[in-house]
Amino acid sequence: PTRPGVFYVTREDGVVDVWDYFYRQSDLAYSHKVSDAPLSSIAVHSNGKLVAIGDQNGTVSLLQVCDSLAVQQSNEKLAISGMFERETKREKNLETRSKEIARKQQKV
């Protein structure tokens, strides 16, 4: 994949969801019904424009995505990396806080 901010999610209802975290984190960028069978595998071509999706019946579908989902923006890698670093720190802080609260409750 060429876009660090684009994520593909296969679902059991035969739909593939495409998330573009660089532009929107709370909404899907695209959703497509690929099969009536549950989707079981996915592979993105190195150029990012072709996506092969397999279902549990053994059928493979080839999708071509638009350039906006395949071509990396100039500052995208840095922005996505920063987002993941912030979320990792946030998760660690929440975990530490949770442990502190649990310790205080044990002392009482």
N, C-alpha and C positions, 0 to 999 in steps of 0.2 A: 504494500500500500504506500502511496506517495503522500497522503494527507495525514499527519499525526493527529488531527482533531476529528477525523471521521471514523465512526465505529459502526459496524454492521452487526445486527442481532437477528438470529434466526429463531423462529417461534414454532411451537407445536401445532399451531393452526394453519401452517403453510405460508405464513407472511414473513417477509424480511423487512426489518426496520433499519433505517439509516439515520444516524445521529451525527450532526455536525456541531461539535462542542465549540469550535472556534467562533461560530456565529451565534448559536443559540444553545443553551444548556438545558432548557426546560421543555423544548418542543422538538418533535421529530422533524428531520429535514425531508424525509421521504419514506413512504411505506408502500410495499407492493406484494400482492398475493401471487405467490409463485406456484403453489401446489395445493391440492386438497389433503395431501399427506403431511405429517410432521416433517419439518426441515431438520436435517441431521448433520450437514456439513457445509462449509463455505470456504472458498479460496479466492483471494483477490490477486489479480495479475500484477506484476511488478510495475506496470505503468499506471495502475490504479483505475483504468477505464473499463476493465472487464472483471466481472464477478461471477464465478461458478458456484451454484448452489445445488446441493444434493438433498433429496428427500429419503424417507425410510423405505420407499418402494424401489429405490435404485435409480430414479430419474434424476438427471442432471440438467439444470437450466443455466443458460449463459445470459447474463444481463450486461448491457453496456450502460455505464453511468455518464452523466453529463460532466463537462470539464470542471464545473464549480465544485463537484464532489471528488474530482481526481487530481486537480492541479493545486499544489501547495502554494499558499500565499507567502509573501516575503517574510513576515514576522511570526508566522503560525507556529513553527516549532518552538520558538522561545516562549511564546504566550502559553501554549499548551503545557510545556514543561513547567513553567511558573505556576500554572493552575494546579497541576498534580503535586508539586512541592508544597503549596499552601494547604491543600487538602490532606496531605500526609502529616504535616505538622498539626493541623487541626484535629485529626484523628488521634494522634499521640497525646495531645493536650487533653482531649476528652477522656481517653483511657486513663491517664494519670489522675485526672479529677475524679473519675469513677472509683479508682482504687483508694484515693484519699477519703472519700465519703464512706466507703465500705469499712476502712480501718477505724474511722471515727465512730461508726455505728457499732462495731465490735467492742470498743472500749466502754460504751455506755451501758 
